[in-house]
Amino acid sequence: MKFGKYLLVPWLILAVYTILSLYNGVSGVVPYRELLWERRKILENLDKLQMTNGQLEGIMDALLYDSETIRIKARELGYGERDERFIRIVGLSGVRRSELRPGAIRTAGQPPHGSVKAYRIFACCTGLILLALFVSWDILQHRSIQRRRIPGGLWHL
C-alpha cells in the first residue's frame, strides 16, 4: 500500500476548515458584508440627523433674533398678547403644528457567524470520509490481487 496519499487527509481537513473560516467565520466574507450594510445604514442615519440639526439650528436662530417668529411660535403653543382671544377648533385638518422629531439612534448589530467548533467537526468528518475511502480502496485492491494469485506462487494474468 502506498501511504503517501494518506498525507492528503490532514491537508484536506486544513483546507476545508480554512475555506469555511474565511467565508463564514468571525471575520469572514459574509460578516464583513453585513457590517458594510450596517455601516451604510448608519451613514444614512447620520445624514438625516445632520439635516435635522440644520433645521433645528435655523429654528433656534429665528427664535433668538426674530420677534415675529417668536410670536408665531407662541401662538402655536397657545400663548397670546393681552387683549387677544382664541377660538380653538379641534379636528380641523391643515392646522400647522410643527413637531420636533429627534433622529433615530442606530447601532450596528453583531453579525451572525457560524460556530468555529462546527467548522472543526465538519472538516474532521470530511477528512475521515476521505480516509475511509482511501482505506476501502486499498482493501479492495489488495483483495483483487489476492484473487489473481494462483496457489503455486504463480500469477494469473
Solvent accessible surface area in square Angstrom, and as a share of the most:
residue,aa,sasa,rsa
1,M,154,0.69
2,K,165,0.70
3,F,142,0.59
4,G,53,0.51
5,K,59,0.25
6,Y,41,0.15
7,L,122,0.61
8,L,96,0.48
9,V,13,0.07
10,P,75,0.47
11,W,169,0.59
12,L,54,0.27
13,I,47,0.24
14,L,97,0.48
15,A,46,0.36
16,V,26,0.15
17,Y,58,0.22
18,T,56,0.33
19,I,115,0.59
20,L,49,0.24
21,S,34,0.22
22,L,120,0.60
23,Y,117,0.44
24,N,49,0.25
25,G,3,0.03
26,V,93,0.53
27,S,113,0.73
28,G,6,0.06
29,V,63,0.36
30,V,37,0.21
31,P,2,0.01
32,Y,133,0.51
33,R,145,0.53
34,E,60,0.27
35,L,79,0.39
36,L,83,0.41
37,W,133,0.47
38,E,33,0.15
39,R,145,0.53
40,R,105,0.38
41,K,55,0.23
42,I,57,0.29
43,L,75,0.37
44,E,79,0.35
45,N,18,0.09
46,L,81,0.40
47,D,81,0.42
48,K,131,0.56
49,L,64,0.32
50,Q,106,0.47
51,M,129,0.58
52,T,38,0.22
53,N,81,0.41
54,G,41,0.40
55,Q,118,0.52
56,L,70,0.35
57,E,88,0.40
58,G,41,0.39
59,I,74,0.38
60,M,106,0.47
61,D,68,0.35
62,A,32,0.25
63,L,60,0.30
64,L,111,0.55
65,Y,178,0.68
66,D,64,0.33
67,S,70,0.45
68,E,86,0.39
69,T,37,0.21
70,I,82,0.41
71,R,109,0.40
72,I,74,0.37
73,K,55,0.23
74,A,30,0.23
75,R,94,0.34
76,E,38,0.17
77,L,108,0.54
78,G,32,0.31
79,Y,145,0.55
80,G,42,0.41
81,E,101,0.45
82,R,234,0.85
83,D,139,0.72
84,E,65,0.29
85,R,229,0.84
86,F,106,0.44
87,I,159,0.80
88,R,180,0.66
89,I,113,0.57
90,V,136,0.78
91,G,79,0.76
92,L,103,0.51
93,S,102,0.66
94,G,81,0.78
95,V,95,0.55
96,R,169,0.62
97,R,149,0.54
98,S,66,0.43
99,E,122,0.55
100,L,122,0.60
101,R,185,0.68
102,P,123,0.78
103,G,31,0.30
104,A,66,0.51
105,I,164,0.83
106,R,93,0.34
107,T,105,0.61
108,A,57,0.44
109,G,42,0.40
110,Q,164,0.73
111,P,17,0.10
112,P,99,0.62
113,H,82,0.37
114,G,20,0.19
115,S,62,0.40
116,V,53,0.30
117,K,141,0.60
118,A,52,0.41
119,Y,21,0.08
120,R,139,0.51
121,I,98,0.50
122,F,116,0.48
123,A,1,0.00
124,C,63,0.38
125,C,62,0.37
126,T,35,0.21
127,G,0,0.00
128,L,111,0.55
129,I,111,0.57
130,L,35,0.17
131,L,63,0.31
132,A,60,0.47
133,L,107,0.53
134,F,33,0.14
135,V,61,0.35
136,S,51,0.33
137,W,143,0.50
138,D,7,0.04
139,I,82,0.42
140,L,111,0.55
141,Q,84,0.38
142,H,103,0.46
143,R,141,0.52
144,S,47,0.30
145,I,73,0.37
146,Q,84,0.37
147,R,196,0.72
148,R,136,0.50
149,R,112,0.41
150,I,72,0.36
151,P,139,0.88
152,G,69,0.67
153,G,52,0.50
154,L,126,0.63
155,W,131,0.46
156,H,109,0.49
157,L,188,0.94
